[in-house]
Amino acid sequence: MAVFRRSKGDDGEQGGARRRRKTVDFDAGSAAILDVQIGEWVGSTRPRLGEVLLELGSIDPDELLRALQHQKNSPSTEGAARLGEILMELGSIDEVALAAGLANQFGVPLADLHMLSPDPEAIARIPEDLARRHRVFPVHVEDGRVYLASADPLNTDAIRELVDHCQSIGLMIGARGEIDRLLDQSYNALADHHEMVQAFELSNASMGIEAETETFQVDENAPVVKVVNQVLTQGVRSRASDIHLEPGEGFLRVRYRVDGAMTEAIRLPSIMGPAISSRIKVMSELNIVERRRPQDGQFSVRVDGRPIDVRCSVVPTVHGETIVLRLLDKSKTLLSMKELGMIPQVEEPFLRLASSPLGMILCTGPTGAGKTTTLYAALNEVNDPTKNTITVEDPVEYQFEGINQMQVTETGFDFATGLRGILRQDPDVILVGEIRDEETARIAMQASLTGHMVLSSMHAIDSVSALQRFMDMGIEPFLVASAINGVVGQRLLRRLCTTCMEPTQPKPAHVSVVAEFTGGQQPDTWFKPVGCHRCEHTGYRGRIGVYELLVMSERVRELVVNRATHAEITETAIEEGMRTMAVQGFQLVVDGVTTVEEVFRSVYAPSGMDDEPLALGPGPRALEPGDEALPAGPPGIPAPSDPTSAAAFPTGPAPTEPTQDPVQPAAGTVPPAPAATGPFPQAAEPFRPPVVSGHVVPPPFQPAQSAAAPSDDHLSEDLDPGEPDSGPTATVSDLTARREASA
Ligand SMILES: [Zn+2]
């Protein structure tokens, strides 16, 4: 049921009649009558939008003047809508204010779409293509009249066609973004998959299963083609970073990963499995007859007009081929440093480190922690026309202006090769998508020591662990200590859905863990996730990043050179001002932004929390002890195990995930069984915008761990050392002095 918001001036301050604005109705009595109705509607005199917005207090006279000036300079279209758009472009109003202004100007009700639960009866009255074509959302039905929210009340073509279809309509105004959101949410692309399944089964009965799979049809109307399109379309609309097609006994399960957590979308009969995997292989240009070996490919599609890059991985399992599709929305925009949501104590020193002329900055975390988002934001910040900036990425997912970007390929062109190439190109700033082997690490460190700023990422549970991972790779401690400026450890936590969250009684264990990490603080009110239509019944909506910054101070460098333990380095860093991810995560619990369960799931689960194993669901999680990223225990580098330290060590029980999940590739150098290594040998990390919902940077592919062992031959001699004293023989204090001199 629609909620009508009465706008200012609609009722008196007190005792005013609570009168509801009447909708403007159109009926299909006869063509002539409709023409008259539309004519009157378009022709009636109305106040100007600018005046209405002024009166509503949405803008001030200066803003109006500025917008009118802009309008004069670009006299392209007629008044109302255009002025509204200019005001939005100038940042004077948002969509909701524009909708309120239009509702007032046209004298029609404003549909409060923000809190609206879609009404199935209304949805059933307007077919999806019609609703999308005219960007209207059916809100409710009363006495046979369909009430529609539109952002463009003067679209007469829409009125005609809609009246033609449903006989009588009532017009309301809605904010455009809300209309789009509701359309995506209400018209499920998978709604008619049953029909496709039936059609498939019918055609199959006549053709035989093998025929279908061997001679794959390219008919765009074939049921299998349609089902695959529907699965992709709904995945994009659900904001999924990955789509999983998993054959089980008797069915093929389709799951989406949204905000890091998996949800089941549909189950298809397993008889469709081979045909679906053939279809996807054709799209990805893979060998369709090869069904015994893993294959990787990629393709591009347009979904609702948005260009989407899809990375595809096919892996044979006992019940058939498991397929994982990683979606990369190319229309998403870059986040700025501000939008990352770093706390000032982290952002300020991070920017200072990033703007120094040489050194290395690393972002660490598991797949899906948003490392690439951070690197891109940093790159955007430090890039300027006086610098030569070059990247080698996997894949290039955002194209910067004035930056030379390279993409690694599956055949021979890897990070190390690309990096060596870059160094012959006279760079100032270098971005290496990910460091996952000794060779790349060595070249990148040499580069940072020879006067370049190197930005990169690494799989490691936290900032201090990254240092130890380098040493596990075989890099000498003094090189690690001298090459690196700072390490960011990060995670994305799901935010509680503010529409449905409810107060709750905390568990005593939660009360104490929050107090322990936040210096005794407690939330005013404890909240729990509930689930509603806005959060797709998960209880969480959007994500927020937590970032810890390890600054390589003189003391930390010395500890590294002396192979100090993880706990020692962490302790020193905290003394020097580092706020760990766990501290920030629990602070968000105090602020009512997220839950203890969510912090446990993605950042830190104390080992004593035995009642919590199931809270650690799938999704972006912390690596576990036993994951390869943890120090395997060379002398002097014990595995972190102290749960009382403020370091973010997930020591809780391991959340189990299907082995096919590319979003969960364990980090590290010890390759698991080849097929399970992660479906994306060249994969990259999906990353979700930490802060701004609806403003998502496309998920890049996380390079899963390469199954190849680190190369034994050190290619540092391939490097052209820029300065003679910058090699491994330089001492820490030499390098520090140089760094300071050039800073
Ligand atoms: Zn909700």
Residues whose N, C-alpha, C, O or C-beta is under 5 A from the ligand:
A	BS01	ZN	C497 T499 C500 G531 C532 R534 C535 G539
